[in-house]
Amino acid sequence: MLNKNVGAHPGTLHVGIYAVDGSFKPTGTALCSGTLNANNVTEDVAGAWYSISLGAGSALTITTKYAIVCWADADGLVWCMDGSGPVPMLGAMNLSLLTPD
């Protein structure tokens, strides 16, 4: 779930799926990617769910680790977690705040 700070203009939200290296950091180019106009994201503190098309997508392999990388053109987005129900985890989840190279 996602919301934005009141009055924020974060621009475009970019999302991509990347393979990761041995340190679990994204590497190479995005296997697939998409965007969302984040200026239209709700300012409601409850947040809202948004869908972002990843184009034609990419065939992923169960034995390969991947990273979902998200960044916006400017500050102002707030990520929310929905803990209202069980979430199946197929592996580990690592969160980090990095600036894309």
Helices and strands as residue ranges (DSSP letters): E 2-4, E 12-20, E 26-37, G 38-40, E 66-72, E 77-79
